[in-house]
């Protein structure tokens, strides 16, 4: 896996300062793909996936280059009304656009390493579909162009679908006909709750019936994330700079040669914001036809392939990201990140990294719930008393900037609507305050003994 171009040592990694905005240039742009606990769609009755698409490249008539088209769809679309059919067709067109975002410039290949990546599609009503794609070279001999297997699902779980693609690719090497019984079994299986496992029976000639176990991670907001790619590409200090820029809702473009790297890194960056959710344009892989979105004056998180650099306008200015995070929060983050080990599992690494960044919000704005007061028939956030109650005055400037962001505003709006909030973040804040009380009590007792 090739490294993302270093953010502050190469031409085209960009961090731009912008004002708040609700920019939404179209249905291909989306907010962060990973909703936090308590906000995700229930797994009860939910399918593993909606469609499996096979997207192939075909020669353009009377023109150079190739264009993607869907050669197979499973299952076939059911009978539906005109408007619903039109929306489904838009989804399918967008899907094959993201499967081959490079555009028409392809040449037949004799070797091609398969790669897996993901993207997100936002519909008119704001609901999201996740696209998972594995690109590979079809069977045969001689030079040929890649094809893509794409799964459209409401479930945000990259690791789970990577394992499903392993099974798809294994069956494809035998016969395409072997793929569809497996996908039908998967479609009929109940989607497990986070932390649970479902077993799928699948028959393979000469191997017999196989039992495939598919497990969802226990931490639902991390099941679309693998932080390993992020830290493989950027140093800890660079990750902190990216985090600071993202928290302040600036414009960030990541550059990489590999689609898999782009999608994994962008989803990882979005996950660092938990319990807050990126509310602006989020495109993990920008297709050539959407490259103009990089010139937008509003916040975004974008992933652009390195071969498209010449299409970007210059955005070489650097902001004040190095000074945004207070020194104590920065030191705490670096200390927490230094505890990770080379042999940690994905789940262990994800938990360590997420808890390190979660501590930033716990220490800086974790007292927010004490300042959401009853007002008439509802609840209202008291900003002035909240700011006065910031525990460390060195955090005050950071907090003042952060509470102006759209992600904090939406978080507070949802908090005001909940009569008795008791989510994961609330519990972590309570644990932190309990520890602080015990530390203060112990310190007072020790001083009393000394006196």
KEZADO-689126 format. One record per residue (C-alpha): residue in three letters; x, y, z. Coordinates in pm, whole numbers, padded with zeros to 5 digits, always signed. Example, Ala and Ser with C-alpha at 12.3 -4.5 7.8 and 13.67 -1.06 7.14 Angstrom:
# residues 2
ALA+01230-00450+00780/SER+01367-00106+00714/
***
This chain:
# residues 451
UNK+00000+00000+00000/UNK+00147+00327-00109/UNK+00162+00617+00127/UNK-00069+00916+00096/UNK+00123+01223-00010/UNK+00245+01382+00312/UNK+00016+01662+00410/UNK+00269+01928+00482/UNK+00567+01820+00274/UNK+00418+01785-00076/UNK+00234+02008-00318/UNK-00122+01901-00299/UNK-00235+01810+00053/UNK-00463+02092+00145/UNK-00605+02241+00462/UNK-00826+02541+00402/UNK-00995+02765+00648/UNK-01361+02835+00573/UNK-01678+02968+00730/UNK-01968+02744+00831/UNK-02192+02635+00549/UNK-02441+02367+00459/UNK-02294+02310+00113/UNK-02462+02030-00078/UNK-02380+02040-00450/UNK-02568+01722-00529/UNK-02674+01375-00436/UNK-02325+01229-00483/UNK-02196+01440-00193/UNK-02263+01314+00154/UNK-02202+01380+00523/UNK-01988+01139+00723/UNK-02076+00780+00647/UNK-02056+00644+00998/UNK-02341+00743+01232/UNK-02265+00722+01605/UNK-02432+00477+01846/UNK-02800+00533+01892/UNK-02840+00705+01555/UNK-02789+00414+01319/UNK-03075+00231+01150/UNK-03192-00071+01350/UNK-03052-00405+01236/UNK-03387-00578+01293/UNK-03525-00688+00957/UNK-03242-00517+00771/UNK-03079-00693+00477/UNK-02705-00746+00448/UNK-02718-00580+00107/UNK-02959-00449-00154/UNK-02773-00520-00478/UNK-02468-00692-00615/UNK-02353-00528-00938/UNK-02093-00647-01185/UNK-01951-00340-01360/UNK-01741-00390-01672/UNK-01548-00156-01900/UNK-01644-00150-02265/UNK-01482+00026-02558/UNK-01648+00354-02650/UNK-01801+00355-02994/UNK-01599+00555-03247/UNK-01398+00712-02963/UNK-01090+00638-02759/UNK-01117+00503-02407/UNK-01360+00290-02212/UNK-01683+00351-02024/UNK-01826+00147-01734/UNK-02158-00031-01762/UNK-02347-00280-01546/UNK-02333-00627-01697/UNK-02511-00807-01413/UNK-02735-00711-01126/UNK-02849-00936-00841/UNK-03128-00946-00750/UNK-03321-00796-01037/UNK-03515-00485-00944/UNK-03872-00555-00844/UNK-04167-00386-01008/UNK-04175-00027-00882/UNK-04331+00307-00961/UNK-04180+00550-01210/UNK-04029+00789-00953/UNK-03882+00505-00747/UNK-03742+00345-01062/UNK-03581+00675-01160/UNK-03417+00706-00818/UNK-03286+00349-00841/UNK-03143+00421-01185/UNK-02961+00727-01047/UNK-02814+00510-00772/UNK-02693+00253-01025/UNK-02538+00516-01251/UNK-02359+00672-00956/UNK-02239+00331-00841/UNK-02067+00242-01168/UNK-01925+00596-01182/UNK-01751+00538-00847/UNK-01636+00188-00943/UNK-01419+00346-01215/UNK-01364+00706-01100/UNK-01060+00751-01326/UNK-01284+00808-01627/UNK-01224+00679-01978/UNK-00845+00642-01974/UNK-00787+00268-01952/UNK-00561+00028-02139/UNK-00577-00353-02136/UNK-00355-00512-01870/UNK-00197-00851-01815/UNK-00147-00796-01441/UNK-00361-00606-01191/UNK-00369-00642-00813/UNK-00728-00653-00688/UNK-00828-00370-00455/UNK-01125-00303-00228/UNK-01266+00039-00151/UNK-01591+00205-00049/UNK-01799+00511-00123/UNK-02126+00662+00000/UNK-02433+00770-00192/UNK-02682+01017-00043/UNK-03040+01008-00164/UNK-03289+01292-00198/UNK-03438+01222+00147/UNK-03093+01231+00309/UNK-03069+00855+00364/UNK-02742+00686+00276/UNK-02630+00382+00089/UNK-02281+00243+00114/UNK-02106+00116-00195/UNK-01838-00151-00150/UNK-01628-00231-00452/UNK-01365-00491-00538/UNK-01185-00435-00865/UNK-00995-00719-01026/UNK-00881-00860-01357/UNK-01136-01103-01506/UNK-01030-01456-01586/UNK-00865-01530-01917/UNK-00533-01480-02089/UNK-00370-01190-02260/UNK-00432-00821-02198/UNK-00778-00728-02064/UNK-00941-00447-01868/UNK-01048-00481-01503/UNK-01402-00541-01387/UNK-01565-00446-01058/UNK-01795-00624-00818/UNK-02000-00368-00627/UNK-02230-00428-00330/UNK-02487-00162-00238/UNK-02588-00179+00128/UNK-02736+00031+00407/UNK-02487-00130+00646/UNK-02165+00070+00714/UNK-01916-00207+00785/UNK-01609-00214+00560/UNK-01438-00511+00727/UNK-01749-00726+00700/UNK-01788-00663+00327/UNK-01417-00712+00264/UNK-01459-01065+00397/UNK-01769-01113+00182/UNK-01566-01005-00124/UNK-01301-01265-00035/UNK-01573-01529-00067/UNK-01706-01374-00388/UNK-01359-01370-00545/UNK-01292-01730-00438/UNK-01612-01846-00609/UNK-01551-01633-00916/UNK-01225-01819-00978/UNK-01431-02136-01012/UNK-01731-01999-01199/UNK-01939-01682-01197/UNK-02240-01905-01145/UNK-02105-01993-00797/UNK-02131-01634-00678/UNK-02504-01592-00688/UNK-02615-01883-00465/UNK-02374-01748-00201/UNK-02513-01397-00233/UNK-02869-01532-00215/UNK-02783-01713+00111/UNK-02633-01392+00243/UNK-02940-01193+00143/UNK-03167-01436+00324/UNK-02955-01438+00642/UNK-03047-01209+00933/UNK-02814-00913+00977/UNK-02651-00961+01320/UNK-02647-00686+01580/UNK-02307-00523+01651/UNK-02085-00775+01831/UNK-02282-01076+01705/UNK-02210-01341+01440/UNK-02413-01501+01165/UNK-02315-01826+00992/UNK-02376-01877+00618/UNK-02381-02220+00452/UNK-02239-02227+00102/UNK-02166-02520-00132/UNK-01850-02529-00347/UNK-01785-02817-00591/UNK-01504-03050-00480/UNK-01491-02869-00142/UNK-01844-02945-00024/UNK-02051-02725+00205/UNK-01864-02448+00384/UNK-01978-02258+00693/UNK-01878-01892+00672/UNK-01886-01686+00992/UNK-01948-01313+00962/UNK-01908-01101+01274/UNK-01989-00734+01323/UNK-01760-00535+01557/UNK-01907-00458+01898/UNK-01840-00084+01866/UNK-02093+00007+01600/UNK-01942+00348+01518/UNK-01607+00180+01439/UNK-01725-00103+01217/UNK-01661+00099+00900/UNK-01309+00192+01013/UNK-00955+00058+01018/UNK-00718+00315+01171/UNK-00417+00111+01062/UNK-00422+00268+00715/UNK-00435+00620+00858/UNK-00127+00571+01077/UNK+00053+00383+00804/UNK+00023+00691+00583/UNK+00067+00978+00829/UNK+00277+01035+01140/UNK+00104+01091+01475/UNK+00177+01465+01451/UNK+00025+01483+01101/UNK-00285+01297+01219/UNK-00327+01559+01493/UNK-00305+01836+01234/UNK-00568+01663+01020/UNK-00786+01616+01329/UNK-00758+01985+01425/UNK-00850+02094+01073/UNK-01144+01853+01058/UNK-01277+01960+01399/UNK-01279+02320+01276/UNK-01460+02214+00956/UNK-01199+02318+00702/UNK-01132+02196+00350/UNK-00910+01889+00329/UNK-00803+01691+00024/UNK-00613+01364+00058/UNK-00401+01241-00233/UNK-00313+00878-00300/UNK-00249+00644-00588/UNK-00468+00375-00434/UNK-00846+00385-00410/UNK-00843+00153-00108/UNK-00610+00388+00079/UNK-00826+00691+00006/UNK-01151+00535+00121/UNK-01001+00382+00438/UNK-00820+00701+00540/UNK-01116+00931+00486/UNK-01353+00710+00683/UNK-01092+00688+00960/UNK-01061+01068+00976/UNK-01440+01105+00998/UNK-01447+00850+01281/UNK-01199+01056+01486/UNK-01480+01308+01537/UNK-01705+01075+01739/UNK-01949+01158+01901/UNK-01976+01443+01649/UNK-02057+01385+01283/UNK-01906+01558+00980/UNK-02193+01756+00827/UNK-02041+01879+00503/UNK-01931+01736+00170/UNK-01765+01396+00208/UNK-01645+01208-00101/UNK-01390+00938-00023/UNK-01309+00894-00394/UNK-01374+01189-00626/UNK-01454+01077-00983/UNK-01305+01278-01267/UNK-01646+01422-01358/UNK-01682+01568-01005/UNK-01334+01719-00977/UNK-01477+02073-00976/UNK-01604+02012-00622/UNK-01244+02069-00508/UNK-01287+02437-00596/UNK-01588+02478-00364/UNK-01543+02751-00099/UNK-01709+02545+00174/UNK-01592+02264+00408/UNK-01518+01923+00262/UNK-01329+01597+00309/UNK-01222+01464-00030/UNK-01007+01183-00164/UNK-00838+01241-00502/UNK-00624+00998-00698/UNK-00271+01115-00764/UNK-00312+01097-01142/UNK-00576+01372-01118/UNK-00344+01629-00955/UNK-00315+01831-01275/UNK-00692+01886-01267/UNK-00677+02061-00929/UNK-00641+02434-00892/UNK-00372+02557-00654/UNK-00462+02547-00285/UNK-00119+02578-00131/UNK-00197+02798+00170/UNK-00158+02645+00516/UNK-00372+02749+00812/UNK-00315+02762+01185/UNK-00372+02391+01249/UNK-00055+02354+01455/UNK-00183+02599+01715/UNK-00550+02494+01729/UNK-00521+02209+01979/UNK-00433+02323+02333/UNK-00094+02193+02452/UNK-00241+01969+02725/UNK-00487+01806+02485/UNK-00214+01761+02226/UNK+00023+01600+02479/UNK-00254+01372+02604/UNK-00333+01260+02251/UNK+00029+01182+02166/UNK+00067+00990+02492/UNK-00247+00789+02423/UNK-00142+00708+02067/UNK+00206+00601+02176/UNK+00047+00313+02370/UNK-00048+00124+02054/UNK+00156-00183+01966/UNK+00265-00322+01631/UNK+00083-00652+01685/UNK-00249-00506+01803/UNK-00560-00641+01630/UNK-00780-00408+01426/UNK-01037-00398+01707/UNK-00771-00325+01970/UNK-00617-00047+01760/UNK-00956+00105+01676/UNK-01055+00113+02043/UNK-00726+00268+02159/UNK-00728+00538+01890/UNK-01096+00624+01930/UNK-01062+00655+02309/UNK-00759+00881+02271/UNK-00946+01125+02047/UNK-01268+01090+02245/UNK-01076+01220+02547/UNK-01028+01554+02366/UNK-01403+01612+02359/UNK-01456+01475+02709/UNK-01200+01715+02857/UNK-01294+02020+02652/UNK-01674+02009+02605/UNK-01777+01707+02813/UNK-01959+01930+03063/UNK-02217+02031+02798/UNK-02498+01821+02950/UNK-02484+02023+03274/UNK-02580+02329+03071/UNK-02876+02188+02878/UNK-03158+02318+03098/UNK-03534+02276+03090/UNK-03698+02573+02925/UNK-04077+02569+02891/UNK-04176+02239+02735/UNK-03828+02161+02606/UNK-03457+02184+02684/UNK-03214+02457+02583/UNK-02835+02482+02576/UNK-02696+02766+02792/UNK-02387+02877+02599/UNK-02268+03148+02840/UNK-02269+02931+03151/UNK-02112+02649+02949/UNK-01818+02868+02846/UNK-01771+02997+03201/UNK-01752+02638+03322/UNK-01471+02523+03090/UNK-01241+02330+03327/UNK-00906+02444+03187/UNK-00887+02806+03075/UNK-00616+02708+02825/UNK-00891+02514+02641/UNK-01122+02815+02614/UNK-01014+02944+02273/UNK-01041+02593+02122/UNK-01388+02548+02276/UNK-01508+02889+02151/UNK-01410+02796+01796/UNK-01548+02444+01815/UNK-01895+02541+01941/UNK-01937+02754+01627/UNK-01915+02449+01400/UNK-02214+02288+01237/UNK-02130+01948+01386/UNK-02144+02085+01742/UNK-02462+02278+01664/UNK-02639+01965+01535/UNK-02512+01760+01829/UNK-02661+02011+02074/UNK-02989+02025+01881/UNK-03023+01649+01919/UNK-02924+01674+02285/UNK-03199+01931+02346/UNK-03458+01692+02200/UNK-03363+01399+02424/UNK-03541+01399+02764/UNK-03298+01160+02938/UNK-02982+01116+02728/UNK-02764+00824+02835/UNK-02550+00729+02537/UNK-02193+00602+02521/UNK-02044+00952+02524/UNK-02252+01050+02827/UNK-02129+00744+03016/UNK-01767+00818+02927/UNK-01808+01178+03048/UNK-01958+01056+03376/UNK-01668+00813+03426/UNK-01420+01095+03366/UNK-01590+01325+03618/UNK-01601+01046+03877/UNK-01228+00989+03837/UNK-01163+01363+03872/UNK-01366+01379+04193/UNK-01178+01084+04342/UNK-00844+01239+04244/UNK-00939+01569+04408/UNK-01068+01395+04720/UNK-00752+01188+04745/UNK-00533+01496+04695/UNK-00724+01682+04969/UNK-00694+01388+05207/UNK-00318+01366+05147/UNK-00279+01740+05215/UNK-00479+01700+05534/UNK-00252+01420+05655/UNK+00059+01622+05572/UNK-00074+01923+05761/
***
